[in-house]
Amino acid sequence: MTVPARTGGRALPDRRRAVVGALALGAVALAATATTWVRATTSSALRSQVALAVPGSDAAAASAAGALVVVAAALAMALGGRWGARVAGVGVVLGGVLVVASAAGVLADPQAPAASAAQRAVGVGTLEGAATTTAAVWVALVAGGIAVVVGLLAVGAAGRWSRGGRRHDRPTGTATAEPAPDRPDATAGPEATGPAGRRVDDQDAWDALSRGEDPT
């Protein structure tokens, strides 16, 4: 099991933990932006009360964009080298900041997105009472804040990560087959080879006869 490095008393995550954490946080923030953030009531000429439910993507369009940035940066962090992982970590930080800023803006003034929703629904941006926020805004805010922390830790730890896919690289040393030593032809009899293991041809036989030797 890999033990995270520590710098200044704070644990630095390994690549897999940082990627999984950023992906999960981005997915949570993205799911939160798809649910209702603001509830309000307005009226029209035909109905005295019209309920409004404003999703996060409408209340603060930048919140969904920030969540997508976190997810995309997490995927890039999984594939890039050390410097690529650092850049991706910065992307996680920026996406998280965007989610936090969007959620904080809605919490500070829920009337503005509710009035815009009323304008689209009935043509008049007048509300019946005060607009309220839901827990989904806080979920997005917390997810974005933790994503900022994960991104900062990833930027600090990326220098210790190995390059993605290095385990599949071919080893540098390659084995070379040594040539087999020359061997005399196994099919030839002992009379077919000379003293050094060389085959005796016709010329050698004539030379041996001229010296009075038996070539066999």
Secondary structure, DSSP 4 states (H G I P E B T S, - for coil): -PPPPEETTEEPP-HHHHHHHHHHHHHHHHHHHTSEEEEEEE--SS-S-EEEEEEHHHH-HHHHHHHHHHHHHHHHHHHS-HHHHHHHHHHHHHHHHHHHHHHHHHHH-THHHHHHHHHHHHS----SS--EE-HHHHHHHHHHHHHHHHHHHHHHHGGGSPPTTGGGSPPS----PPPPPP---TTS-GGGB-TTSPBP-HHHHHHHHHTT----
